[in-house]
Amino acid sequence: MRYTFFAALLCCATPTFAQAIGPIEKAQPVKGDAGMSSLQVMNKDEFRVLQDWAEPGAVRRMHNHPNTTYHVLTLLTGQLLLTVEGQPPVEVKAGDVLELAPGVMHGFKNTGSATATIVEVLGKPAAAAKPK
């Protein structure tokens, strides 16, 4: 159910909406990954939202997001070659919404000529949620 909501929300995003999610001016460079920047857009008890930008040719090295219960990746602009541990690389195009296994190692390369804009929604374990 959660996946459907986030996927529908992010799938409907347009490049104009992408600019409204988080301003690139507030993003921080990703250490060790030249041409990559990231911004935590939202941090709630149940989930967090990250927005990443990858300049043309930039590579986000293999990494994971430990202690997540779900991981939805949406490419708003650009194109990527996504590598997920144990799977062959896949081409991702603007508008694609992918569900990655929680905590899985993954990385990507911007294979396009424009900056790629990525939004990731990461679920938090129930123990992280505060009592109401």
N, C-alpha and C positions, 0 to 999 in steps of 0.2 A: 504494500500500500504506500509506504513512504517513498519507495523508488518511483512509483508511478507519478506521485505528486511532484517530486523534484524534477523528474525527467520531463514531465509535461511543461513545467514552469521554464526550465532551461531550454527545452526544445523550441519553445515559442520565441526565444530571445532573438533579436536582430542585431546587426552590428551597431546600430544606434543605441539599443538597449544595453549592449555590452559596455558602452562608455558610461552608462549610468550606474552600473553595478559597483565599480570602484575606479577611482581615477588613477591612471598609471603614474601620475606625479607623486602619489603616496607610496608606491611600491618600493620594495627594497631589493637590491641585487641578491641573487641566490649565490651564496659562497661556493666557489669551485665550479660554477656553471656559467661561463661567459655568455652574455647575451640573454640571460634569463633574469626576470624579476618577478616578485610575488607580493601579494597583499592579502592579509586576512580580512575579509570583508565583513564576516559575521562570526560570532562565537556564542552559541546558545548552549544550554544544558544538554540538549539532545544531539546537536550536530554543530559543525562549523563549515564555513564556506571560504574557499580560497580562490583568488583570481591570479592567474599567472600570465605572463607575456613572454613569448619566445621570438627573438629577432630572427630574421632569415639565417638559416644554417646553424642556429643555436642548438645545443644538445643538453638535455636534462638527464644527468647520469642516473643509473639504476638506483632506486631508493624505495622506501615503503613508508606507510603511515601506520605505525603500530597502534594497537588498542583501538581500532575502528571496527564498527559493526557493519558498515556498508560504505561503498565508495562509488560515487557517480561522477564521471568525467564528461564534460560537454565542451566541444570545440565550437566557439562562437565565430571566430574568423581564422582564415589561413588553412594550412594543411600540415599534418604531422605523420611521421612514421613512428608508431607506438610499439614498444617491445614490452611484453609481459612475461615474466619468468615462466619457462616451461611451454611457451607458445610461440609460433612463428610471428614475426613482425606484421603489423597490419597498417594500411593507409587509413588515416582518419581525415575526413573533410569537414568543412564548416557546416554546422547543423547536426553533426553526429553526436549521439548520446550513448555512452558506454557504461556498463556496470563492471567494475573490477572486483575481484574477490577481496574481502577485507584483509589488509596487511600484506598483500602480495607485492613482490618487488616489481617495479616497472620504471620505464624511462622513455624518452621520446626525442626525436629530432625534428626541427622545423624544416621541411623539405620544400617549402614554398618561397616565393619572392617577397612576401609581405609578412609583417609581424603577426604571429598567431596569438589569439586570445583564448585562454582556457579557464573554465570554471569547474571547480571540484567541490562536491558536497560529501563530507565525511561524517558518518554517524559515530556517536560516542556510546560506550557501554552504559547500561542502565545505572550502574553504580556511580557514574559521573553525574547523573541527574540529581539536583537538589530536591529535598522533600518540599512539598507544597504546603 
